[in-house]
């Protein structure tokens, strides 16, 4: 899937998202990365957390919805970076209760935004990313993102992935 080139809307106070996620603001702040609203077609709030925090999150979906609406975003895309032992660049969770989705096991639009975020804030990671999502739901997906850039700006965002179909009846006309 081709996505639009990224729009970076700026930082959001980590205290607002930490409260909605049920964690201390200091946990987000210790990543030394910003909470940022980014869009590659749909706007998401990208939230970094330290390794080991992601699976322990117990978000308050009402608060996530309120913050998402306040910033005109689909939801929160929370990630933790992985080390070299894991083939995925990062593990992710996506919360979009304002749109009736408490948690998704695969999110292409948010994964494109996360890749652009990492390209901007941790450029040494490169232009090719693998994201693991859905682990906390017991439905792990692999999402692949390739960015093309001229070194100064992202020229294209391409997203693909692997997921398991568990019900297709709702997609049949």
Beta strands, then each sheet from edge to edge (+ up, - down):
strand 1: 2-3
strand 2: 7-11
strand 3: 36-39
strand 4: 43-48
strand 5: 76-81
strand 6: 90-96
strand 7: 101-104
strand 8: 128-133
strand 9: 141-149
strand 10: 154-162
sheet 1: 1+ 10- 9+ 8- 6- 5+ 4+ 3- 2+
sheet 2: 1+ 10- 9+ 8- 6- 7+
end
